[in-house]
Amino acid sequence: MQLFSPDLPADSTITAPFVFNGFGCTGDNQSPALGWRDAPADTKSFAVTVYDPDAPTGSGWWHWLVIDIPPSHSELPRGFSQLLHQQHAHQPSPAIRQIRNDYGQPAYGGPCPPVGDRPHRYIFTLFALKVERLDIPDEATAALAGFAIRANSIAQASLTAHFGR
């Protein structure tokens, strides 16, 4: 299985459209476009996570968790998080769900590492899952979602990009 992004070539530096807007960062906080191919034939759903293992928290930082993506999908377009967030306001139970990130929002939260830190790694991971829907509440923590995703994963693919300030 392969994960790719026209917005974030592997091992690239994340640019302003995808950087957080807040905590001293002035990006546009758009979720980048992601695409994938060659998923296992028995995939019943997908999940996407974005994780910063370099955050000075003792447990990293979850930037985005998208779950219950139907197996018919092979991409998330640029700005998908914002579109899904708006849709959720009008439709309380959309098929695709976003779990609360470590900024406290059920949405994409771009990078915003502390000033002076070496550039952080942002690991974008696509998981092929053996279940159609994860049995977790919409209000689940990122850690609980991560556990459920990994417990039901049959394949995964990642790409890493960097950002520092």
N, C-alpha and C positions, 0 to 999 in steps of 0.2 A: 504494500500500500504506500502511496506517495502523497505528501502534503506539500503544496506550493502556494506562493502568493505573488501576484504581480506587483503588489505594493511593498513587499518586504523580501527581497532576495535573501536566500540563506546567508547567514553571517554578515548581514548588512547593518548599517546604523539606521535606527528608526527615525523617521522624519516628522516634522511638526504636525502634519495632519493627524497623526496617530498617537501624539503625546498628550498626556493629561492636561486639563485646564483647571488649575488650582494648586494649592500648596507651593506657590512660587513658580509653577510651570505654566506656560502660555500656549499650549498646543490646541488643536481643534477637537481632540478626544474622539476621533472617528475610529470605528473598528475597521481594520484593514480587510481587503478582499482576500479570501482563502479559497482554494480549490483542491480537489483530491481525485485520485483515480486508483484503480486496481484494489478495491476493497474486497474482502472475502465474500463469496457468493451467499453465505448464510448470515450476513449482516442484517440485523433487524432494526437498528437505529445507530446514530452517530452522536458523539459528544465532542466538543472542542473546549480546551482549556488553554489559558495563558498564565504562566507562572514565572515569578522572579525568585530564583533560589538565593540571590545575593542580597535581598532586602535585609536590613539590620534589625530583624525582629526575633530571631531564634527559630522561626518557622517559615521563612520566606514570605511571599506576598502573592495572593491570587488576584489577577487582573480581569479575568473573564472566564465564565463557565456557562456553556450553552449545552443543553441536554435535549433529548427526545427529538433529534433531527431525523426525519424520515429517511429510509434507505434510498429513496428515489433522488435525494439531493446529492449534488457533487460539488457544491460551492456555497459560500456565503458572500454576497456582494459587499463592496465597501459601504460602510454606514449601516450594515445589517442590524447591529445592536440598537441603534437609535430607532430604526423602523420597527423592530420587534417591540421595543419599549413603548412606542406610541400605540401600536396595535394592542398591546396588553391593556392599555388604559381604556380601550373601547371594547375589548373582548377578554373578559377575565380569565379564560382558560385556553390560551392558544396552544396548539400542538407542540411547538418548539418553546422551551422555557429557558430563561436566564436565571441563574442562581446568584445570590448576593455575593459580590466580590469583597475584597478586604477594604475597599473604600466605603462599604456598607450599601452599595447599590446593586440591583439586579440588572446589570448592564456592563458594557465594556468600560474599563478604566485604564487609560493609557499609562505609559511609564512616567515616573516622576521621582527618580532616586534622589537621595540627599546630595546637596552641592558638595563637591570635593571627593565623593566616592569614585572609585574606578568605575568605568561603565558596567552596568548590570547586564546580565543575560535574561532575555525574555523568551521563554520556551513555549512555542505554540504547538499543541499536540492535538491530533485527531485520533479519536478512539472509535473503532468499530465494535459495536456491542451486540450481545446475544439476546437482548430484550428490546421490545418495542418502546417501553417507557420505564424510566427508573422509578422505583417505588420510594420516593422521598418527597417531603412536602416542598411547596414553593419557597418556604422560608428557611429551608435547610442551610446550614453553614457550608462554606466552601470545603472544609475538611470532610464533612459527611458526604457531600456530593463527590469529592475526589475518591473516597472510599467506595461508594456505590459504582462509580465509573470503572474503577480498577477491578472490582469484584466481578463485573460483567463484561470485561474487555476480551475480545478475541484477536484483536490486532491493533497496532498503533503506529503512527508516523509523526515525526516532529520536525520542526525547523526552529532555528534559534537566530534572533536578531539582538542587537545591543543598543543601549542608550545610556549616556552619562551627561552630567552638567557640572 
